Amino acid sequence: MLRHVVCLTWSDAATPADVDAVIAGLAELPGLIPEIRAYTVASDLGLSAGNADLAIVADFDDADGWRRYLDHPAHQAMLRERIRPILAQRAAVQCDVP
């Protein structure tokens, strides 16, 4: 199984409504993209300074499924319309999990 982990940090221009729209939109993706096996979206609890604001953990059968997710129109729309307009920083990793 391939795990895709993304940490997002919002720009100062991001409003609570913007962030809520991102979270709501991301929550819809598992119902739209059949390659997603598991999907978690969670805001940082604010326990440590310097953390990212949002984490996404997504599991796929393999790299091909992950690539189809990346290119899926619903995912691309989320990036274009909701995430990139308020994004300050992004970090990601893809790894194998047993």
C-alpha positions as semicolon CSV with decimal commas, in nm:
position;residue;x (nm);y (nm);z (nm)
1;M;0,000;0,000;0,000
2;L;0,116;0,353;-0,077
3;R;0,056;0,629;0,178
4;H;0,048;0,994;0,071
5;V;0,097;1,243;0,356
6;V;0,057;1,616;0,296
7;C;0,099;1,905;0,541
8;L;-0,039;2,244;0,442
9;T;0,027;2,585;0,596
10;W;-0,216;2,863;0,519
11;S;-0,129;3,217;0,419
12;D;-0,223;3,508;0,643
13;A;-0,506;3,583;0,400
14;A;-0,682;3,252;0,476
15;T;-1,010;3,298;0,660
16;P;-1,186;3,037;0,875
17;A;-1,448;3,010;0,598
18;D;-1,172;2,940;0,343
19;V;-1,028;2,665;0,560
20;D;-1,372;2,515;0,624
21;A;-1,431;2,508;0,248
22;V;-1,102;2,322;0,195
23;I;-1,184;2,066;0,463
24;A;-1,538;2,014;0,330
25;G;-1,413;1,977;-0,027
26;L;-1,140;1,732;0,069
27;A;-1,393;1,525;0,264
28;E;-1,587;1,472;-0,060
29;L;-1,291;1,328;-0,254
30;P;-1,314;0,967;-0,127
31;G;-1,667;0,945;-0,270
32;L;-1,549;1,079;-0,606
33;I;-1,214;0,906;-0,654
34;P;-1,237;0,526;-0,638
35;E;-0,859;0,477;-0,600
36;I;-0,868;0,620;-0,246
37;R;-0,861;0,335;0,009
38;A;-0,846;0,550;0,326
39;Y;-0,850;0,927;0,370
40;T;-0,802;1,146;0,675
41;V;-0,810;1,525;0,685
42;A;-0,736;1,699;1,016
43;S;-0,648;2,045;1,140
44;D;-0,347;2,089;1,364
45;L;-0,430;2,104;1,735
46;G;-0,191;2,393;1,793
47;L;0,013;2,206;2,053
48;S;0,350;2,306;1,907
49;A;0,460;2,629;1,744
50;G;0,567;2,605;1,382
51;N;0,346;2,313;1,285
52;A;0,155;2,307;0,960
53;D;-0,216;2,393;0,973
54;L;-0,369;2,087;0,805
55;A;-0,269;1,726;0,743
56;I;-0,401;1,489;0,478
57;V;-0,323;1,118;0,492
58;A;-0,439;0,913;0,194
59;D;-0,385;0,545;0,120
60;F;-0,381;0,383;-0,224
61;D;-0,318;0,032;-0,353
62;D;-0,014;0,147;-0,548
63;A;0,161;0,437;-0,721
64;D;-0,068;0,412;-1,024
65;G;-0,373;0,469;-0,802
66;W;-0,202;0,765;-0,639
67;R;-0,123;0,915;-0,980
68;R;-0,486;0,876;-1,090
69;Y;-0,590;1,058;-0,771
70;L;-0,344;1,340;-0,841
71;D;-0,476;1,386;-1,193
72;H;-0,845;1,336;-1,110
73;P;-1,054;1,642;-1,207
74;A;-1,209;1,668;-0,858
75;H;-0,865;1,675;-0,694
76;Q;-0,731;1,924;-0,947
77;A;-1,035;2,149;-0,889
78;M;-0,973;2,142;-0,512
79;L;-0,613;2,247;-0,563
80;R;-0,695;2,520;-0,811
81;E;-1,009;2,667;-0,653
82;R;-0,969;2,621;-0,277
83;I;-0,618;2,524;-0,170
84;R;-0,370;2,721;-0,381
85;P;-0,543;3,059;-0,327
86;I;-0,473;3,037;0,048
87;L;-0,161;2,819;0,054
88;A;0,165;2,949;0,200
89;Q;0,358;2,621;0,221
90;R;0,320;2,253;0,136
91;A;0,521;1,946;0,228
92;A;0,445;1,591;0,116
93;V;0,581;1,239;0,124
94;Q;0,477;0,914;-0,036
95;C;0,582;0,594;0,136
96;D;0,513;0,222;0,140
97;V;0,320;0,090;0,439
98;P;0,261;-0,276;0,524
